[in-house]
Amino acid sequence: MHVVLANLTNGGLSGGSRKYLEVLAPMLVRHPAISRLDLFVPPQAVEALHKSTRLEWESWLHNDVSHGFRGLRREILKRRPDVVFIPSARWIDCGSAPVVAMVRNMEPLAVPFAGNPWLETLRTLARRWVAKRACRKADRIIAVSNFVRDFLVDTWKLPTEKIATVYHGIELPNGDDDTRRPQGLLDHNHRFLFTAGSVRPYRGLEDAVGAMPQILNSRSELSLVIGGETEPAMQPYRNRLQRQAEELGCADRIHWVGKLSQAEMAWCFRQCEAFLMTSRVEACPNTVLEAMSQSCLSISTTSAPMPEMYGETAFLYRAGNNEELARQVDAALGLDVAQRYSQQSAARRRAAEFSWQRTMEETVQQLLLATGRTECFRAAA
């Protein structure tokens, strides 16, 4: 099977997208069902991916995006692949080749407004339109959680038979993994709670900030570390959170450490007392998988798909309920040594269920189904 993988975006790649490609592409190259794999990513990502994977990555001209990827489409048509895999919710006409699209971002779909500034809201609505068009035109759709699949079926009324759930994977860490204390925490000596992700309104960070006074009443030694990039459009939201913290009198216990490297994320997961997942909606959240793989105690919203991902391994609270969040933090940190070890072990076992091997096998199966083939190939582990 000749596969073209084209990760269509207007610019670069998010950290999650890059990790997905770095892990999955080499596995696809080795799969016995795939005779040829052509890889296309945005121009800004080619060099980095070539360096990290040692694979040949191609791209399109910088002005190709504004022309609807016209040049890329010509290149794909010339190569006559058996199937085109687009692991972003976009679509281009690939002639007779079937297209498999993947939905991995639920902010535009489920919460397109979400308190964003008006210009960002327009961009989000545009992304929603593009994603809906891609889902309607694609021959098959990979949903990265059951929550995504159910949304596509129940809200967008897409046929169930063309949608399959394929979770992302996670690599279980070992003692040799690189960890590094973030620069912003070099002088930090408090025990801390940790949360991470891009700073956007749908992430619900006001829950973590709002719960801090009550948390500090019973556990005065704690602080809150927030990792994640703040894009220029999201600066008003970031400022609003800062004002909230100042009004509550806990600003000195909240540390904004910005975008973190993988080694810095690993350090925070391993050193924190607990991980907070405050998002209102996700698709298949990498931070949840990372937290479980690092044996973190987690306190999470009941918002989908967090319970689906965590199973029974997290303390849950209702989004927006600061008091309930504070109580769950107190309950998690109140576990005795045996209970804490049991909870952490359960989280790591849960993470082990989300293997990249399974992600790769199930992805290949969807590509085969798109071509009309039903045989089951299995790659060597």
C-alpha positions in Angstrom: 0.0 0.0 0.0 1.4 3.4 -1.1 0.5 6.0 1.6 0.9 9.8 1.4 0.8 11.4 4.9 0.2 15.1 4.6 -0.1 17.1 7.8 -1.8 20.2 6.5 -1.5 23.3 8.6 -1.2 27.0 7.8 2.1 27.3 9.7 4.2 25.1 11.9 3.3 22.2 14.1 2.1 22.1 17.7 4.1 20.1 20.2 1.5 17.3 20.2 1.4 17.1 16.4 5.2 17.0 16.2 5.4 14.2 18.8 2.7 12.2 16.9 4.6 12.4 13.7 8.0 11.7 15.3 6.8 8.5 16.8 4.3 7.3 14.3 6.0 7.9 11.0 9.0 5.6 11.6 6.6 2.9 12.8 4.5 3.3 9.6 7.7 3.0 7.4 8.4 -0.4 8.9 4.9 -1.8 8.7 4.6 -4.7 6.2 1.3 -3.4 4.8 3.0 -0.2 3.6 5.2 -0.4 0.6 5.9 3.3 0.3 5.3 6.3 2.6 5.6 9.9 1.4 5.7 12.5 4.1 4.6 16.1 3.8 4.6 18.7 6.5 4.8 22.5 6.7 8.1 24.1 5.5 9.0 25.2 9.0 8.9 21.6 10.3 10.9 19.8 7.6 14.4 20.2 9.0 13.5 19.4 12.6 11.6 16.3 11.7 14.3 15.1 9.4 16.8 15.5 12.2 14.6 13.7 14.8 13.4 10.8 12.7 16.0 10.4 10.0 13.2 10.1 7.4 12.8 12.1 4.2 10.2 14.8 4.8 8.9 17.0 2.0 6.8 20.2 2.0 5.0 22.7 -0.2 5.8 26.3 -1.2 5.0 29.0 1.4 2.3 30.5 -0.8 0.7 27.1 -1.4 -1.6 27.5 1.6 -3.3 30.6 0.2 -3.9 28.7 -3.0 -5.7 25.8 -1.3 -2.5 23.6 -1.4 -2.8 23.5 -5.2 0.9 22.6 -5.6 0.7 19.9 -3.0 -2.4 18.5 -4.7 -0.6 18.3 -8.1 2.3 16.5 -6.4 0.0 13.9 -4.8 -1.9 13.3 -8.0 1.4 12.7 -9.8 2.4 10.1 -7.3 -0.9 8.2 -7.5 -1.0 6.8 -3.9 -3.4 4.2 -2.7 -4.5 6.4 0.2 -3.9 9.8 1.6 -3.7 10.2 5.4 -4.3 13.8 6.7 -3.7 13.7 10.5 -5.3 17.2 10.8 -8.9 18.0 10.2 -8.4 19.3 6.7 -9.2 18.0 3.2 -7.9 18.4 -0.3 -9.1 16.7 -3.5 -6.7 13.8 -4.1 -8.4 12.5 -7.2 -9.2 8.8 -7.0 -7.2 8.3 -3.9 -9.3 7.9 -0.8 -8.6 10.3 2.1 -8.5 9.4 5.8 -8.7 12.5 8.0 -8.1 12.7 11.8 -9.9 14.9 14.3 -7.6 15.8 17.2 -8.7 19.3 18.3 -12.1 19.8 19.9 -11.9 23.4 20.8 -13.2 24.6 17.4 -15.8 21.9 17.3 -17.3 21.8 20.8 -16.4 25.3 22.3 -15.7 27.6 19.4 -16.5 30.7 21.4 -15.1 29.7 24.8 -14.4 33.2 26.0 -11.8 34.0 23.3 -11.3 37.5 21.9 -13.4 38.2 18.9 -10.6 37.9 16.3 -9.6 34.5 17.8 -13.2 33.5 17.8 -13.4 34.2 14.0 -10.3 32.0 13.5 -11.8 29.3 15.6 -15.0 29.3 13.7 -13.0 29.1 10.5 -11.2 26.1 11.8 -14.5 24.6 12.7 -15.8 25.1 9.2 -12.7 23.5 7.7 -12.9 20.6 10.0 -16.6 19.9 9.3 -15.9 20.1 5.5 -13.0 17.7 5.9 -15.1 15.2 7.9 -18.0 15.3 5.4 -15.7 14.8 2.4 -13.2 12.2 3.8 -13.6 8.6 3.0 -12.8 7.6 6.6 -12.3 9.5 9.8 -10.0 8.7 12.8 -11.4 10.1 16.0 -8.8 10.2 18.8 -11.4 9.4 21.5 -14.9 8.0 21.9 -15.9 11.5 22.9 -14.8 12.9 19.5 -16.5 10.0 17.7 -19.8 10.6 19.5 -19.6 14.3 18.8 -19.2 13.6 15.1 -22.1 11.2 15.0 -24.5 12.9 17.4 -23.8 16.6 16.6 -22.6 16.6 13.0 -24.7 13.5 12.0 -21.9 11.8 10.3 -22.3 8.1 9.5 -21.0 5.8 12.3 -19.6 3.3 9.9 -16.9 5.7 8.5 -15.6 6.7 11.9 -13.2 4.8 14.1 -11.6 5.6 17.5 -7.8 5.4 17.5 -6.3 6.8 20.7 -2.9 8.5 20.7 -0.1 6.6 22.5 2.4 7.4 25.2 5.8 6.0 26.0 6.3 4.9 29.6 9.3 6.6 31.1 12.2 4.9 32.7 14.9 6.0 35.1 17.2 7.0 32.3 14.9 9.7 30.9 16.2 13.2 30.8 14.7 15.6 33.3 15.5 19.2 33.9 14.2 21.8 36.4 12.6 24.7 34.6 14.5 27.9 34.6 11.6 29.7 36.2 11.7 27.3 39.2 15.4 27.5 40.0 14.7 29.4 43.3 11.5 27.6 44.0 11.4 25.6 47.3 7.7 24.9 47.8 5.9 21.7 47.3 3.7 22.3 44.3 0.7 21.4 42.2 1.2 21.3 38.5 -0.9 22.0 35.4 0.2 22.5 31.8 -1.2 23.3 28.4 -1.5 26.3 26.1 -3.0 29.2 28.0 -6.5 29.5 26.5 -9.9 30.1 28.1 -11.2 26.6 27.3 -8.4 25.3 29.6 -10.3 26.5 32.6 -7.2 27.7 34.5 -9.4 30.0 36.6 -10.5 26.9 38.5 -6.9 26.3 39.6 -6.3 29.9 40.5 -9.7 30.2 42.2 -9.2 27.1 44.4 -5.8 28.2 45.7 -7.0 30.2 48.7 -9.0 27.3 50.0 -6.1 24.9 49.2 -3.7 27.1 51.1 -5.9 27.2 54.1 -5.3 23.5 54.8 -2.0 23.1 53.0 0.0 26.3 53.4 3.2 24.8 52.0 1.9 24.4 48.5 2.2 26.6 45.4 0.8 26.2 41.9 3.1 25.9 38.8 1.5 26.6 35.5 3.3 25.5 32.3 2.3 26.5 28.8 2.7 29.0 26.1 0.6 32.2 26.0 0.1 33.3 22.5 -0.3 37.1 21.9 -4.0 36.8 21.3 -4.4 35.1 24.7 -2.6 37.7 26.7 -5.9 39.3 27.9 -6.9 36.0 29.3 -3.5 35.6 31.0 -3.9 39.1 32.4 -7.3 38.2 33.7 -5.9 35.2 35.6 -3.2 37.3 37.1 -5.8 39.9 38.3 -7.8 37.0 39.8 -4.8 35.7 41.7 -4.0 39.2 43.0 -7.5 39.8 44.1 -7.6 36.5 45.9 -4.2 37.2 47.6 -2.4 34.2 46.2 -0.5 35.6 43.3 2.8 35.0 45.1 2.1 31.3 45.2 1.4 30.9 41.5 4.4 30.5 39.2 4.0 30.9 35.4 6.9 29.0 33.8 5.9 29.4 30.1 6.4 26.8 27.4 8.3 23.7 28.8 10.6 21.3 27.0 9.9 17.5 27.3 12.6 17.2 30.0 11.2 20.1 32.0 7.7 18.6 31.7 9.0 15.3 33.0 10.7 17.0 35.9 7.4 18.8 36.9 5.4 15.6 36.6 7.8 13.7 38.8 8.3 16.5 41.4 4.7 17.8 41.8 2.3 16.7 44.6 -0.5 16.3 42.1 -1.4 17.2 38.5 -4.5 19.4 37.8 -6.5 19.0 34.6 -8.9 21.8 34.4 -9.9 21.8 30.7 -13.5 22.2 29.6 -13.0 20.0 26.6 -10.2 18.0 24.9 -9.8 15.4 22.2 -7.1 13.0 23.4 -5.1 15.1 25.9 -1.4 14.3 25.8 -0.9 15.9 29.2 -3.3 13.4 30.8 -1.4 10.5 29.2 1.9 12.0 30.3 0.6 12.5 33.9 -0.5 8.9 34.2 2.7 7.6 32.6 4.7 9.5 35.2 2.5 8.0 38.0 1.0 11.3 39.0 -1.9 11.8 41.3 -4.4 13.7 39.2 -7.4 15.9 40.0 -9.5 16.4 36.8 -12.7 17.9 35.6 -15.5 15.6 34.7 -15.6 17.2 31.3 -15.3 14.8 28.4 -13.1 13.0 27.5 -11.1 13.2 30.8 -13.0 10.4 32.6 -12.7 8.3 29.4 -8.9 8.7 29.5 -8.3 8.4 33.2 -10.7 5.5 33.9 -10.7 5.2 37.7 -7.3 6.7 38.3 -8.2 10.4 39.0 -10.0 12.5 41.6 -12.8 14.3 39.7 -14.6 17.6 40.2 -17.1 19.6 38.2 -15.6 22.3 36.0 -16.1 25.7 37.6 -16.5 24.4 41.1 -13.5 25.8 42.9 -14.5 24.4 46.3 -14.9 20.9 45.0 -11.5 21.1 43.3 -9.9 22.2 46.6 -11.6 19.3 48.4 -10.4 16.8 45.9 -6.8 18.2 46.1 -7.1 17.7 49.9 -8.4 14.2 49.5 -5.6 13.2 47.0 -2.9 14.7 49.2 -4.4 13.1 52.3 -3.8 9.5 51.1 -1.4 7.5 53.2 1.7 6.0 51.7 0.1 2.7 50.7 -3.0 4.4 49.2 -0.8 6.8 47.3 1.3 4.0 45.9 -1.8 2.1 44.8 -3.2 5.2 43.1 0.0 5.9 41.3 0.5 2.3 40.2 -3.1 2.3 38.8 -2.3 5.5 36.8 0.8 3.9 35.3 -1.1 0.7 34.4 -3.8 2.8 32.7 -1.2 4.7 30.7 0.3 1.4 29.5 -3.0 0.7 27.7 -2.3 3.6 25.4 0.6 2.2 23.5 2.0 3.7 20.3 2.1 0.2 18.9 -1.7 -0.1 19.1 -2.0 3.4 17.7 0.0 2.4 14.7 -1.7 -0.9 14.1 -5.2 0.6 14.3 -4.2 3.5 12.1 -2.9 1.1 9.4 -6.1 -0.8 9.6 -8.1 2.3 8.9 -5.9 3.1 5.9 -6.5 -0.4 4.6 -10.2 -0.1 5.0 -10.2 3.2 3.1 -8.6 1.4 0.1 -11.2 -1.4 0.3 -8.9 -4.0 1.7 -9.8 -5.9 4.8 -6.8 -8.2 5.5 -5.1 -7.6 8.8 -1.4 -7.0 8.8 0.5 -6.9 12.1 3.9 -5.3 12.4 6.7 -6.7 14.5 6.7 -5.2 18.0 
